[in-house]
Every structure is written in structure tokens, then in C-alpha cells.
Amino acid sequence: MTMPDIFIKNTKVFFNNYLQPAEVTIEDGKITKIAKNIHVSSIDRVIDAGGALTLPAGIDGHVHFRDPGLTHKEDWYSGSCSAAAGGITTVIDHPNTIPPTIDKSSFKEKHKAARRKSIIDFGINGGVTENLTKLPQLWELGVTAFGEIFMAESTGELNIDGKTFDKALGIIKELDALACIHAEDEAIRLERAELLKNDMSPESHSKERSNICEAFAVEKAVKLITSHNTRAHFCHISTRESLGILRQEKYIAREEGRQSNITCEVAPHHLFLTKKDWGRLGSYGKMNPPLRNRMSVKALVNSLNDGLIDAVASDHAPHLEFEKDVDIKTAPSGVPGVETLMPLMLAAVKKNLLPLGRMIDVTSRNPARIFGLDRLSKGSFEEGFDADIIIVNPRDMRPINGDLLHSKAGWTPYEGIDGIFPQFTISRGEIVWDGEVVGKQGRGKFLAGCGKPVDIG
């Protein structure tokens, strides 16, 4: 079955580092031509963009779609609909589901659910616990990467000790795979938790998982990564101290004449929210790592602009309102974010917080390169690549409204903050969002990782 052919006219594309008028044709799920004027004789669908922009869709390298096991919070259908409505056409799901994705049977269970329900393309990460002998098998099954590898306790109880972490990095290096790391130090966290056990203010969560709690773990991890020479990716970096350590690592690599094999991402909640939002959000603002002060937020924005931060990923971790509407110690950590990632980043471009080309790098091109999806024709707005694109009108900026979003969570920490939502989201040449969800359940394709995929039935 061939994909419906699409002709996009009266649009602007970002090409050779500037916006320029163009027309685009899509055939068999691929971008076939990008040019000023294209002559077409017959086409299934014409989209007149009315001067709006045609841009690469987002790749969200960090989601928790809660399926299997916690589908009251989210499942592959609701999560993928939410992603499509926000301009994301590829997600990578992390392993802390029930059961966690740590062996062949749990991988197959998640893979089956995703194949049946997802309207967009997806990768699946493998978990790292005491299952070190299972890592080669998971890699052969086609996991995208390993992690989040939790250095401290978090949702799903997958944290590991230093010895296991060290061994895991060695195995991941042997497989030539990628380690995704959640860097918080458990000893510091426990010490702080004890000191703050009677402090029930929401701000106590930021104090418990302090800047030093993250930075100490990042420093420890960098030493181990360097000693094993493992490819590693730091999830949701949130502090200026951590950025300093990563900047130094890149400098040392350059001085030694080698390419750094460490990349990192930032989550929108660490770019667009601060500790000041505790007053507005209360326990709804609880996530790991927690909300930070303005100095860290400023450092993150600067590092996003200067290239130190490689990617933006949502860390979409939905919980229902009744689950969050409890005291700060009891509330689960995590906020929904897959649908608001691209709208927030597009609004940031509009407000001159970062250039459009940089936004495209951190939401599309770089995630594809980091996770090996570029070899599957993902992440570039070029002829021959998958037609994963969005059409957006930059003038259509409006406050984000949780009631209009598609996650089962039913709320957003970004309520009232400006976003620019897509008019169309196109995944492999098929329109999956045109103001409402039109993608078919189960049309999403599994994007196997760089290991040798085997038949998983």
C-alpha cells in the first residue's frame, strides 16, 4: 500500500540557515522534492499552508507512556495522540513501566502494546537493574538505548548502586550501545531527606534533590564513562554546576584531540519553570530532578544556545490530578509534557530566546543522531528522508490550556504559558493531526536500535 501523495504549497521552509518560500512534495512516506516551484500533474492531497512554516517534526527521546501496567495514567494510544497533537512524530519510551523493560518477555509485552496502539513511530529503551546478563539480549531485540539508568531512587524503583552502574557501563561499551543516565546521588538525597523530613513545603523537594545532589552524580558518572569510554547521554540536566562539569569534559576531550562521547538533554520544565512556580503548582510541580532557581535556568538557556546541551526532551511522566493533589512527600514525581514540548520551543523562538535553526537541531536533528535514528531516515528535512513534518503558523501563539490537551493526565504545569501548536502533523507522509487526531491506531512503526534486531513475533 502506497502512502497518499501530498503537495504543500504557499509555505516557507528553513533551508541553508534561513527561511525561504518553497513547495514540498511527499511520496511513499518520503520527502521527494523541496523547491521554489514544483510542477505537479496529479496529487492526492494539496495543502495550502497560507504562508505558514513547514518544519521537521519533533523527536522526543524521553517519554514514559506508562503502558503496560499503569494505563490509567497514559497508554500508547493516548500518549501518541498527545505527541502528534503537539508536533512529535517519534518517541523513545523509557523502561519504568510494570513490568519494567528488563528482559525479553517484558520487552515483547511493551512492543506488542505499542505496535497495537501507537499512531506515531517509536523506540523502546531497555532497563538496567540487576539484569546485566540480559543486556546483550535486549540489545539484539532492538532496544534504542539503555536507561534511564537511575543513580538515585525515582518513580519505578529502578535505581542501582555504584558497583552495578560501573559494570553496566562496561557491558554497554562492549555492545557499542548508548547509556542514558538519570544523575542524582542517592547518598546525598537520603541525607537531605532525613534533614527535611518534617518540612512539608513544596520547596523542600528542590532542597532534598539539591544542585549538588545532581552535580555530584554527574561528576561521578563522567569519571566512570570516561574510564570505560562508553557512549553516554545525560537525561534532563538541570543545574549550572552540572553544566560546568560537562563543559569541562568537552574541553578536556578537545585538548586531548578526541571527540567527546557524552551528550545531554534538558527538559522544558527546567527551561520554562523555576522554583518560583512552586507557589502556583504545589505538589503538581514535583518532578526529578526538581524545579531550580533562575540562575540555573539562565545557564540552561545559554547552554542550549551555545551547543553544550544537545537536545530537548519532555520527560513526559503523567499522573492523574487526584494522585498529585496530595502533600509533597506523598505525591508521585513527574509531569506531562510530550504535547507541549514543540509549542513551548516554537514560542521561545518567536520570543528570541533561541534561533529557529538551533531549535530544529535540539528537537529533531540531534535526537536522531544521538539515538541512531538518522540511519532510519529520521531527523532531517531533506529529500529522501521520512516525511515527518509539521506545518505551523508562528503568529498563532496562544496560552496553553490543559483542558485542550490529549494526555490522560488532564492537566499541565504550563497552564497559561504561551505555545505555538501545529496546524498539521505529518508522520511518514500521513497526516496524523489536522486540528484533531486523524492518525490510525497501530500505524506507528517500531524503530529498532543499532543492535541486531531479531524476529520478536
C-alpha positions in Angstrom: 0.0 0.0 0.0 1.5 3.4 -1.0 1.1 6.4 1.2 -1.2 9.2 -0.1 0.9 11.7 -2.0 0.9 15.3 -0.6 1.8 18.6 -2.2 2.5 21.5 0.2 2.3 24.9 -1.4 2.5 28.6 -0.3 4.9 27.7 2.6 8.3 28.7 4.0 11.0 26.2 4.9 14.2 26.6 6.9 16.9 25.8 4.3 20.6 26.8 4.2 20.1 28.6 7.5 17.3 30.9 6.6 13.6 30.8 6.0 12.6 30.9 2.3 9.5 30.3 0.2 9.2 26.8 -1.1 6.9 24.0 -2.2 7.2 20.4 -0.9 6.2 17.0 -2.4 5.8 13.8 -0.4 5.6 10.4 -2.0 5.5 6.9 -0.4 6.2 8.4 3.0 9.3 10.3 1.9 10.1 13.9 1.1 10.7 13.8 -2.6 11.2 17.4 -3.5 11.8 20.8 -1.8 12.0 23.7 -4.3 10.8 27.2 -5.1 8.3 26.0 -7.7 7.3 22.4 -8.3 5.2 21.4 -11.3 2.8 18.5 -10.4 0.3 16.8 -12.7 -1.6 14.7 -10.2 -1.6 14.6 -6.5 -3.9 13.0 -3.8 -3.8 15.9 -1.4 -2.9 19.6 -1.7 -2.2 21.6 1.5 -2.2 25.3 1.0 -0.1 26.4 4.0 -1.2 30.0 3.6 2.3 31.3 4.3 2.8 29.1 7.4 6.1 27.3 8.0 6.9 23.7 7.1 9.4 22.3 9.6 10.8 19.0 10.8 8.5 17.3 13.4 9.9 16.7 16.8 11.7 13.6 18.1 11.1 13.2 21.9 13.9 11.0 23.2 12.4 10.7 26.7 8.8 9.7 27.4 7.1 7.5 29.9 3.9 6.3 28.3 3.0 4.1 31.3 2.0 1.1 29.1 2.0 -1.7 30.2 0.9 -1.6 33.9 -0.1 2.0 34.6 -2.5 2.6 31.7 -4.9 4.6 33.9 -2.3 7.4 33.7 -1.5 7.0 30.0 -1.3 4.3 27.3 0.3 4.1 23.9 -2.8 5.4 22.1 -3.4 8.5 24.4 0.3 9.2 24.7 0.9 9.0 20.9 -2.2 11.2 20.2 -0.9 13.8 22.7 2.5 13.7 20.9 1.0 14.1 17.4 -1.2 17.0 18.5 2.0 18.8 19.7 4.1 18.1 16.6 6.0 15.0 17.8 6.2 12.1 15.3 8.8 9.9 17.1 9.2 9.0 20.8 11.5 6.8 22.8 9.8 5.2 25.8 11.8 4.6 29.0 11.7 1.3 30.9 10.0 2.1 34.3 6.6 0.5 33.4 5.0 -2.5 35.1 6.7 -4.8 34.4 9.9 -2.8 33.8 11.5 -3.4 30.4 14.4 -5.5 31.6 14.2 -8.8 29.7 12.8 -10.5 26.6 9.3 -11.1 27.9 8.8 -7.5 29.3 10.2 -6.1 26.1 7.8 -8.1 23.9 4.9 -7.1 26.1 5.6 -3.4 25.6 6.5 -3.8 22.0 3.1 -5.6 21.4 1.2 -2.8 23.1 3.0 -0.1 21.2 2.5 -1.8 17.8 -1.2 -2.2 18.5 -1.9 1.3 19.8 0.7 3.9 18.7 -0.2 6.4 16.0 3.4 7.6 15.7 6.8 5.9 15.4 8.6 4.7 18.5 11.7 3.3 20.1 11.9 1.4 23.3 14.7 1.7 25.9 15.9 -1.3 28.0 16.2 -1.0 31.8 19.3 -1.6 33.8 18.9 -3.2 37.2 20.5 -6.5 38.4 19.7 -7.8 34.9 23.2 -7.2 33.5 23.3 -10.7 31.8 20.1 -9.7 29.9 21.5 -6.5 28.3 23.0 -8.2 25.2 19.7 -10.0 24.6 17.8 -6.7 24.9 20.2 -5.0 22.5 19.6 -7.8 20.0 15.9 -7.4 20.4 16.3 -3.8 19.2 16.2 -1.5 22.2 17.2 2.0 21.3 19.5 2.6 24.3 19.8 1.6 27.9 18.2 3.7 30.6 17.2 5.9 32.2 19.8 4.3 34.4 18.8 5.7 37.8 21.6 6.6 40.2 19.0 7.6 42.8 15.6 6.5 43.8 12.8 7.7 41.5 9.4 6.5 40.1 9.6 2.8 39.4 12.3 1.9 41.9 14.9 1.0 39.2 17.9 2.7 41.0 21.1 0.8 41.2 24.3 1.0 43.3 27.7 2.3 42.1 29.1 -1.1 41.5 26.3 -2.3 39.3 26.4 1.1 37.4 30.1 0.6 36.8 29.6 -3.0 35.5 26.7 -1.9 33.3 28.7 0.9 31.6 31.4 -1.8 30.8 28.8 -4.1 29.2 27.1 -1.2 27.3 30.5 -0.2 25.9 31.1 -3.8 24.7 27.8 -3.7 22.9 28.6 -0.3 21.4 25.3 0.9 22.8 24.2 4.1 24.5 23.7 4.6 28.2 21.0 7.1 29.2 21.7 8.4 32.7 19.5 9.9 35.4 22.1 11.6 37.5 21.2 12.2 41.2 23.3 11.0 44.1 21.4 8.6 46.4 23.6 9.1 49.5 23.1 12.9 49.3 19.4 12.6 48.6 18.9 10.3 51.7 20.9 12.6 53.9 18.9 15.6 52.8 15.5 13.7 53.0 16.3 12.9 56.7 17.1 16.6 57.4 13.9 17.8 55.7 11.5 15.0 56.8 9.3 17.5 58.8 9.4 20.2 56.1 6.1 19.8 54.2 6.6 22.8 51.9 6.7 22.0 48.2 10.1 23.8 48.0 11.5 21.1 50.3 11.6 18.8 47.2 14.1 21.2 45.5 16.2 21.2 48.7 16.1 17.4 49.0 17.4 16.9 45.5 19.7 19.9 45.6 22.0 21.2 42.8 24.9 19.4 44.5 22.9 16.1 44.5 22.8 16.2 40.7 26.3 17.7 40.1 28.0 15.1 42.4 26.3 12.3 40.4 27.2 13.8 37.1 30.9 14.2 38.2 30.9 10.5 39.4 29.3 9.3 36.2 31.6 11.3 33.9 34.7 9.6 35.5 33.2 6.1 35.0 32.0 6.9 31.5 35.5 8.2 30.6 37.2 5.2 32.1 35.1 2.8 30.1 34.9 5.0 27.0 31.1 4.3 26.9 28.8 6.4 24.8 26.5 8.2 27.3 23.6 10.6 27.3 22.6 12.6 30.4 18.8 12.9 30.8 17.2 16.2 32.0 20.3 18.1 33.1 19.0 20.9 35.4 21.8 22.8 37.2 24.5 25.2 36.3 27.0 23.1 38.3 26.3 20.0 36.1 26.7 22.2 33.0 30.1 23.3 34.3 31.3 19.7 34.7 30.0 18.7 31.2 31.7 21.8 29.7 35.0 20.9 31.3 34.7 17.3 30.0 34.2 18.6 26.4 37.2 20.9 26.8 39.4 18.1 28.1 38.3 15.9 25.2 39.1 18.7 22.7 42.5 19.3 24.3 43.3 15.5 24.1 42.3 15.6 20.4 39.3 13.3 20.8 35.6 13.5 20.2 33.6 13.6 23.5 31.2 10.6 23.6 28.9 12.4 26.1 25.7 14.2 25.1 22.9 15.7 27.3 19.3 16.9 27.1 17.3 19.5 29.0 13.5 19.2 29.8 11.1 22.1 29.1 10.1 22.2 32.7 13.7 23.2 33.6 13.8 25.8 30.8 10.4 27.4 31.3 9.6 26.9 35.1 11.6 27.9 38.2 11.4 27.5 41.9 9.0 30.5 41.9 6.4 28.2 40.3 6.2 26.1 43.5 3.7 28.6 44.8 1.4 28.2 41.8 1.9 24.4 41.2 2.4 23.0 44.7 2.8 19.2 44.6 1.8 19.3 40.9 5.3 20.7 40.2 7.1 17.7 41.8 9.5 16.0 39.3 13.0 14.5 39.5 15.3 16.4 39.2 13.2 19.2 40.7 12.5 22.9 39.9 15.6 25.1 40.0 16.4 28.7 40.7 16.7 31.4 38.0 20.5 31.2 37.8 20.3 27.6 36.8 17.5 28.3 34.3 19.5 31.1 32.7 22.6 28.8 32.5 20.4 26.1 30.8 19.1 28.6 28.2 22.6 29.8 27.5 24.0 26.3 27.1 21.1 25.4 24.8 22.2 28.3 22.6 25.9 27.7 22.7 25.7 24.0 21.8 26.6 22.4 25.1 23.1 21.0 25.5 22.4 18.7 22.6 18.7 18.0 22.8 15.4 18.9 24.4 13.2 16.0 25.6 9.9 16.2 27.6 10.5 13.5 30.2 6.7 13.1 29.8 5.7 11.4 33.1 1.9 11.8 33.5 0.0 11.2 36.8 -3.7 12.0 37.3 -4.8 15.0 39.3 -6.0 13.0 42.3 -2.6 11.3 42.5 -0.8 14.7 42.5 -3.3 16.5 44.7 -1.7 15.3 48.0 1.2 16.5 50.2 4.6 17.0 48.7 6.1 13.9 50.3 3.3 11.5 49.1 2.9 12.9 45.6 4.5 11.0 42.8 7.2 12.7 40.8 6.6 13.6 37.1 4.7 16.0 34.9 3.0 15.6 31.5 4.9 17.3 28.6 5.0 15.5 25.3 2.3 17.7 23.7 3.7 21.0 24.9 7.4 20.4 24.0 7.3 21.8 20.5 4.7 24.5 21.2 6.9 25.9 24.0 10.1 25.7 21.9 8.4 27.4 18.9 7.1 30.2 21.2 10.7 30.5 22.6 12.0 31.1 19.0 9.2 33.7 18.5 10.4 35.4 21.7 14.0 35.4 20.5 15.2 33.0 23.3 16.9 30.9 20.7 17.2 30.8 16.9 15.0 28.6 14.7 17.9 26.6 13.4 19.1 25.8 16.9 15.5 24.8 17.9 15.4 22.4 14.9 18.8 20.9 15.9 17.8 20.2 19.5 14.3 18.8 18.8 14.9 16.9 15.6 18.4 16.5 14.0 20.4 15.9 17.2 18.0 13.4 18.9 18.0 11.4 15.6 21.8 11.4 15.6 22.2 10.6 19.3 19.8 7.6 19.2 20.9 6.3 15.8 17.6 7.2 14.2 19.3 9.1 11.4 20.2 5.8 9.8 16.4 5.1 9.6 15.8 8.4 7.6 14.7 10.3 10.7 15.6 13.8 11.9 16.3 15.8 8.7 14.1 17.9 6.5 15.8 16.7 3.3 14.8 14.9 0.1 14.9 11.1 0.7 14.2 11.4 4.4 10.9 10.4 6.1 8.2 13.0 5.7 7.9 13.7 9.4 6.9 17.3 9.3 4.8 20.0 10.9 3.0 23.0 9.5 3.0 25.9 11.9 1.8 29.5 11.9 4.2 31.5 14.1 1.6 34.2 14.5 -0.8 31.7 16.1 0.7 31.9 19.7 -1.8 31.3 22.5 -1.8 30.4 26.2 -1.5 26.6 26.8 -4.8 25.2 28.2 -4.7 21.8 29.9 -8.3 21.1 29.1 -7.4 21.1 25.4 -4.5 18.6 25.7 -4.8 14.9 24.9 -2.9 13.1 27.7 -4.9 11.1 30.2 -3.3 13.3 32.9 -5.8 16.1 32.1 -3.6 18.9 33.3 -0.3 20.7 32.5 2.3 22.6 34.6 2.4 25.1 31.7 -1.1 26.4 32.1 -1.4 29.9 30.7 2.2 29.9 29.3 2.5 30.8 25.6 2.7 28.0 23.0 2.5 27.7 19.2 0.7 24.5 18.2 0.9 22.9 14.8 -1.9 23.1 12.2 -0.8 19.8 10.7 1.4 17.0 11.9 2.6 14.5 9.2 4.2 11.2 10.1 5.9 9.3 7.3 3.7 11.1 4.7 0.4 10.5 6.6 -1.5 13.3 8.3 -2.0 12.3 11.9 -3.1 15.7 13.2 -5.0 18.4 11.4 -6.7 20.2 14.3 -7.9 16.9 15.6 -6.3 13.4 15.8 -6.7 11.6 12.5 -3.9 9.1 12.8 -5.0 5.5 12.9 -4.3 3.4 16.0 -1.4 1.0 15.4 0.1 2.8 12.3 3.2 3.7 14.3 6.3 1.8 13.3 8.9 0.3 15.7 12.3 1.8 15.1 14.8 -0.9 16.1 18.0 0.2 17.7 21.5 -0.4 16.3 21.9 -3.9 17.8 20.9 -6.8 15.6 17.1 -6.9 15.6 15.6 -10.5 15.7 12.1 -11.7 14.9 10.1 -10.9 18.1 6.8 -12.2 16.8 
